[in-house]
Amino acid sequence: EYCPSYFNEMRNLTLVNRAYCIRNPKHYKGFGPNCWGLTASDFAWNYQAQEPMPHRDNGTMAPTGALASFPYTPDASMKALRNYYRNHGSFLWGEYGFRDAFNLTVNWVSPLFMGLNQAPVTVMIENYRTNLLWNLFMSHPDVQKGIQKIQSIK
């Protein structure tokens, strides 16, 4: 069983991220309902955290932001995956999956396939499909003890 408040919190944060990218206040090329998910990633000048707020957004999109959100927004995440692969796959897709990040406004794509950002995509798609990882995590004795302690506080 999952913790509904955690799930809802994560879903709400994901929806805020997507809504920001749809609104696209800085008018970056490509941002929209199928190109969203700002998160930390490679960038043309260094590794940087992108966030859904104008002062933390330089137009760089990391596919992992939307794709690691599959459990929370499966339809929107699938549309993003299709967009990244079908419309940008010629430069974004490679032998290890999606490149870490891209910025259509400055015509840049990361040369990296970063495991740090690849792993959450794989894990979260599987978690969405089967709940395997969540169930394994929740079944661990230490996690169960922690949940019991939290519930005893209420």
NORGI-V946528 format. One record per backbone hydrogen bond with DSSP energy under -0.5 kcal/mol. NH is the residue of the N-H (numbers start at 1). CO is the residue of the C=O. If there is no record, write none. Layout:
nh:NH co:CO
nh:NH co:CO
This chain:
nh:4 co:2
nh:7 co:3
nh:8 co:4
nh:9 co:5
nh:10 co:6
nh:11 co:7
nh:12 co:8
nh:13 co:9
nh:14 co:10
nh:15 co:11
nh:16 co:12
nh:17 co:13
nh:18 co:14
nh:19 co:15
nh:20 co:16
nh:21 co:17
nh:22 co:18
nh:23 co:19
nh:24 co:20
nh:27 co:24
nh:31 co:28
nh:32 co:35
nh:35 co:32
nh:41 co:48
nh:48 co:41
nh:50 co:48
nh:51 co:56
nh:53 co:51
nh:56 co:53
nh:57 co:54
nh:61 co:102
nh:63 co:61
nh:65 co:62
nh:66 co:62
nh:66 co:63
nh:67 co:63
nh:68 co:64
nh:69 co:66
nh:70 co:67
nh:72 co:69
nh:73 co:69
nh:77 co:73
nh:78 co:74
nh:79 co:75
nh:80 co:76
nh:81 co:77
nh:82 co:78
nh:83 co:79
nh:84 co:80
nh:85 co:81
nh:86 co:82
nh:87 co:83
nh:88 co:83
nh:88 co:84
nh:89 co:85
nh:91 co:88
nh:92 co:88
nh:93 co:89
nh:94 co:97
nh:97 co:94
nh:99 co:92
nh:100 co:112
nh:102 co:61
nh:103 co:108
nh:108 co:103
nh:110 co:101
nh:114 co:112
nh:115 co:113
nh:117 co:114
nh:118 co:114
nh:119 co:115
nh:121 co:117
nh:121 co:118
nh:122 co:118
nh:123 co:119
nh:124 co:120
nh:125 co:121
nh:126 co:122
nh:127 co:123
nh:128 co:124
nh:129 co:125
nh:130 co:126
nh:131 co:126
nh:131 co:127
nh:132 co:126
nh:135 co:131
nh:136 co:132
nh:137 co:133
nh:138 co:134
nh:139 co:135
nh:140 co:136
nh:140 co:137
nh:144 co:140
nh:145 co:141
nh:146 co:142
nh:147 co:143
nh:148 co:144
nh:149 co:145
nh:150 co:146
nh:151 co:147
nh:152 co:148
nh:153 co:149
nh:153 co:150
nh:154 co:150
